[in-house]
Amino acid sequence: MKKVTPFLMFNNNAQEAMSFYVSVFKNAQIIDPGKFQIDGQEFLVYNGGPYFKFSEGISLFINCDSQQEVDEYWEKLSEGGEKSQCGWVKDKFGISWQVVPSVLMKMLNDPNPEKSRRVMDAMLLMKKIVIVDLEKAYNQQK
């Protein structure tokens, strides 16, 4: 086990949540009744009852390589949940996810502050992040 492992406490549906996440991510597996893995990152789960709720204060960040990947995670994770601004979705279990193309971080960290501002302004208008629209803002195209 890694030094730091996310621990997700569900009301009474930890097994259902694990099965859902393993179906969404290609490189994922259930390890045992209280543990699953996505791309080598382990997660512990537990049915703790209705005492604790998930909030947007903690989210899971998905670094996507393409628009196809953004689209796929966006649709699958929001099914039964809710879509929000700037690439955020809340899944049907209440977990918040950020579905973000890796190119966004490169553009936001561009040494040219005008380019990065235009990209930020464009992203703030989006729900699902659309790479071609970020590129237009970055290159100042209409």
Order of alpha helices (4+ residues) and beta strands (2+ residues): beta-alpha-beta-beta-beta-beta-alpha-beta-beta-beta-alpha-alpha-alpha
